[in-house]
């Protein structure tokens, strides 16, 4: 963690959970590529624009399933077509 004079910073909740649960801890995130979102329960929904081609959500929107899980625990495979 980088210390900046006059700025208070705290470790994330995930870092505490990882310390407590160790290798049993799983961090779960989510994203979407279309729809709307509200900043508070019952608040007005704001339409979300579609992701631009360079955003990481862009290819996820082309998956043939409404919901899916992407497990990132394993090492990445080498990209196809590269020697």
Residue, then its C-alpha position, 0 to 999 in steps of 0.5 A: x500500500x502506498x502512503x500519501x501524507x494527509x490521505x487515509x487509506x484502508x486495506x480492502x475487505x477482500x484482503x482481510x477475507x483472504x488473510x482469514x480464509x487463505x486458499x479457501x477464499x474466492x473473490x466473485x465479481x460481476x459485470x454486464x454488457x447491456x441494461x440499466x442500473x440504479x445507484x440505490x434500492x428503488x432509485x431511478x434506473x440509468x440506462x447503460x451504454x453498450x461496451x466499446x470494442x476495447x472494453x473487457x465486457x465487449x466479448x462477454x456480450x457475445x457469449x451465447x448464454x445470458x449468464x456464465x461463470x469464468x473461473x480465473x484460478x488456473x494459469x492462462x493458456x497461450x493465445x491461439x495462433x501465436x508461435 
